[in-house]
Amino acid sequence: MAKETYEVIVVGGGVAGCFAAATAAAEGASVVQLERKPREQGGYIACGDAMKAPRDSKKYPGPIDMGAIADDDDVLINGNIDQIEWRDEELGVRKVLPYEDNSNVIDRYEFGQRLLDQTAALGVDQHFDTVVNDVTQDGRVTGVEAVRDGEPVTYEGDVLIDAAGAQSIIQEMVDFEALDTPGAATFEEPHYTHFGSAYREIIETPEPVEYENAIVGKPLEEMGYIWYFPRTPTEINVGLGFQMNKEPIPLADRLKQDIQNRPEYRGARVAEKFDKKDKLGAAIALRRPLDSMVAPGYLAAGGAAGTTHSITGKGIRGAAFSGYSAGRTAAMAVEDGDLSEYGLWEHNRWLYREHGEAAMLASRDAYNVAGSTIDVNILRAVAALLPEEEIRDIVGTETNVADLKSKALVGAGVIKNLISEYRSDTFEQLGVSKEELYESVTGVIETRKYVRSYEDIYSRYPEDRGTFENWLSERNRLDSDFYDALDLAPEEQKY
Ligand SMILES: Cc1cc2nc3c(=O)[nH]c(=O)nc-3n(C[C@H](O)[C@H](O)[C@H](O)COP(=O)(O)OP(=O)(O)OC[C@H]3O[C@@H](n4cnc5c(N)ncnc54)[C@H](O)[C@@H]3O)c2cc1C
């Protein structure tokens, strides 16, 4: 059997894999990137294609030149998105939240292709048509077994970066308990209820839509949403997603039904230039980032590490920064010769402490946990009632101190007044009583307190492996308090 040796092996040719491989190579490591798809389909994936401010280098760290990608007209399809809209048209509700300037609906295929080009240019060996089907380990993860162009190949390496997406099977192949860890293995394998299922098409409309500067979401009968993300005023990425702990929804049929009932989509059809290959569905991670994304010789990034926003399902940026972090840590560990959990802990530290967005995503997941306990009609009524800043706190990933102060204003008294003013026919239409609504809105305020407590705990995420178990006990105590507040039986608890 053919054998190849590299310092860093990256599985996955998506956003996380490219950021990881490019960063490790730029830091001086020898890197191979393995992708099961052929080159011409690399980086191609089911996606709503909405992406925040690609020119902002703080959001996209590392050697990948996002500015150059964003300047490419084939990638940057709609750079004028400046708002998010929540529309519950049945109820006459429209909430408008500001979105960062220069945000985009991109062409995901062209974007993926440019990422792969840049990654190769930074010195990464890319092996396409290469399916990883096993992991080798000996105290630490030592490499993978793969089939490349139909031939078996063994890849040996110092560090394996698992960037194989939300449906990564790499984690199932590693026997984490058998690795040389100082205490118990810290790596936590996700459960299927932590995922969502999503599907999209790209359609052409005869007339321009009036929301060409907005990414639009609207409710679904289960926890999830339908989206309309305009690439151009007449070319719309439409899709839907829901969480897998709910009743399954036939996604393509449900989307068709929605499109057929929208006046602006009368006469719309799947865009010819995209045809059937752009009707795509996939799993999506809707959980908090893994408590620890490292094991001896192993790092997880992107969908495989749960760095997706569990309410909105947005994961491009999380994949970029976690990929960067994994690549940087892998190169450092190779240079230091320490491939243990201690040596690789920097990946967790950077994401949770220094960069901090993993902490933000993990804290916001409390809204997903609480939302899953509420009937979807009550959720709709709550969304109709909540002030826009409050919704922004739930769907956003960035908060500054000034924001926090203003959010503290939305307290129980204010909500009581809002409910008394709100049209009762709206609630009746949903079959939601004022009492139920009041209880649920109070629940949101209560959940927000827990979000702040999670933020506090994650701000103290361990700097090194040594104190992880103590920190984890504290975090798990907060989980228990939160579940008690929500009155959740053990089988209903997300983690
Ligand atoms: C329908 C849908 C809509 C979405 N909309 C948005 C959006 O609008 N905005 C946003 O920011 N995020 C969105 N997301 C989420 C976002 O697409 C993901 O979070 C992101 O793509 C994750 O990137 P990744 O690199 O971790 O994984 P992926 O992009 O999934 O890449 C993983 C790669 O690994 C390869 N691979 C897997 N297993 C193996 C193996 N055994 N051997 C070799 N190769 C393997 C796969 O072929 C794939 O190319 C959406 C997701 C879905 C499903």
The ligand as a Tripos MOL2 file, in Angstrom:
@<TRIPOS>MOLECULE
LIG
   53    58     1     0     0
SMALL
NO_CHARGES

@<TRIPOS>ATOM
      1 C1        -28.4140   24.2610    3.5200 C.3       1 LIG1
      2 C2        -27.3930   24.9960    4.3640 C.ar      1 LIG1
      3 C3        -27.3940   26.3920    4.3740 C.ar      1 LIG1
      4 C4        -26.4120   27.1100    5.0700 C.ar      1 LIG1
      5 N1        -26.3950   28.4750    4.9740 N.ar      1 LIG1
      6 C5        -25.3900   29.1800    5.5420 C.ar      1 LIG1
      7 C6        -25.2690   30.5920    5.3310 C.ar      1 LIG1
      8 O1        -26.0680   31.2020    4.6230 O.2       1 LIG1
      9 N2        -24.2360   31.2410    5.9140 N.ar      1 LIG1
     10 C7        -23.3090   30.5940    6.6890 C.ar      1 LIG1
     11 O2        -22.3780   31.2450    7.2030 O.2       1 LIG1
     12 N3        -23.3910   29.2550    6.9060 N.ar      1 LIG1
     13 C8        -24.3960   28.5400    6.3390 C.ar      1 LIG1
     14 N4        -24.4640   27.1760    6.5020 N.ar      1 LIG1
     15 C9        -23.4550   26.5150    7.3400 C.3       1 LIG1
     16 C10       -22.1210   26.4250    6.6320 C.3       1 LIG1
     17 O3        -22.3190   26.0130    5.2890 O.3       1 LIG1
     18 C11       -21.2140   25.4300    7.3520 C.3       1 LIG1
     19 O4        -21.1780   25.7800    8.7110 O.3       1 LIG1
     20 C12       -19.8030   25.4440    6.7950 C.3       1 LIG1
     21 O5        -19.8080   25.1360    5.4320 O.3       1 LIG1
     22 C13       -18.9360   24.4330    7.5180 C.3       1 LIG1
     23 O6        -17.7040   24.3750    6.8470 O.3       1 LIG1
     24 P1        -16.7210   23.1700    7.0810 P.3       1 LIG1
     25 O7        -15.4950   23.4770    6.2960 O.co2     1 LIG1
     26 O8        -16.5890   22.8800    8.5200 O.co2     1 LIG1
     27 O9        -17.4580   21.8940    6.4600 O.3       1 LIG1
     28 P2        -17.8710   21.5420    4.9540 P.3       1 LIG1
     29 O10       -18.0470   22.7510    4.1390 O.co2     1 LIG1
     30 O11       -18.9880   20.5780    5.0810 O.co2     1 LIG1
     31 O12       -16.5870   20.7900    4.3750 O.3       1 LIG1
     32 C14       -16.2580   19.4720    4.7390 C.3       1 LIG1
     33 C15       -15.5350   18.8290    3.5800 C.3       1 LIG1
     34 O13       -14.9880   17.5930    4.0110 O.3       1 LIG1
     35 C16       -15.1480   16.6300    2.9710 C.3       1 LIG1
     36 N5        -15.1830   15.3160    3.6110 N.ar      1 LIG1
     37 C17       -16.0720   14.8640    4.5320 C.ar      1 LIG1
     38 N6        -15.7810   13.5930    4.8930 N.ar      1 LIG1
     39 C18       -14.6850   13.2350    4.1920 C.ar      1 LIG1
     40 C19       -13.9220   12.0350    4.1230 C.ar      1 LIG1
     41 N7        -14.2260   10.9530    4.8640 N.pl3     1 LIG1
     42 N8        -12.8560   12.0190    3.2730 N.ar      1 LIG1
     43 C20       -12.5270   13.1000    2.5280 C.ar      1 LIG1
     44 N9        -13.2250   14.2630    2.5520 N.ar      1 LIG1
     45 C21       -14.2830   14.3310    3.3660 C.ar      1 LIG1
     46 C22       -16.4880   17.0120    2.3420 C.3       1 LIG1
     47 O14       -16.6010   16.5210    1.0180 O.3       1 LIG1
     48 C23       -16.4480   18.5320    2.3980 C.3       1 LIG1
     49 O15       -15.9220   19.1000    1.2310 O.3       1 LIG1
     50 C24       -25.4420   26.4160    5.8300 C.ar      1 LIG1
     51 C25       -25.4580   25.0060    5.8680 C.ar      1 LIG1
     52 C26       -26.4200   24.2960    5.1510 C.ar      1 LIG1
     53 C27       -26.4080   22.7990    5.1900 C.3       1 LIG1
@<TRIPOS>BOND
     1     1     2 1
     2     2     3 ar
     3     2    52 ar
     4     3     4 ar
     5     4     5 ar
     6     4    50 ar
     7     5     6 ar
     8     6     7 ar
     9     6    13 1
    10     7     8 2
    11     7     9 ar
    12     9    10 ar
    13    10    11 2
    14    10    12 ar
    15    12    13 ar
    16    13    14 ar
    17    14    15 1
    18    14    50 ar
    19    15    16 1
    20    16    17 1
    21    16    18 1
    22    18    19 1
    23    18    20 1
    24    20    21 1
    25    20    22 1
    26    22    23 1
    27    23    24 1
    28    24    25 2
    29    24    26 1
    30    24    27 1
    31    27    28 1
    32    28    29 2
    33    28    30 1
    34    28    31 1
    35    31    32 1
    36    32    33 1
    37    33    34 1
    38    33    48 1
    39    34    35 1
    40    35    36 1
    41    35    46 1
    42    36    37 ar
    43    36    45 ar
    44    37    38 ar
    45    38    39 ar
    46    39    40 ar
    47    39    45 ar
    48    40    41 1
    49    40    42 ar
    50    42    43 ar
    51    43    44 ar
    52    44    45 ar
    53    46    47 1
    54    46    48 1
    55    48    49 1
    56    50    51 ar
    57    51    52 ar
    58    52    53 1
@<TRIPOS>SUBSTRUCTURE
     1 LIG1         1 GROUP 0 **** ****
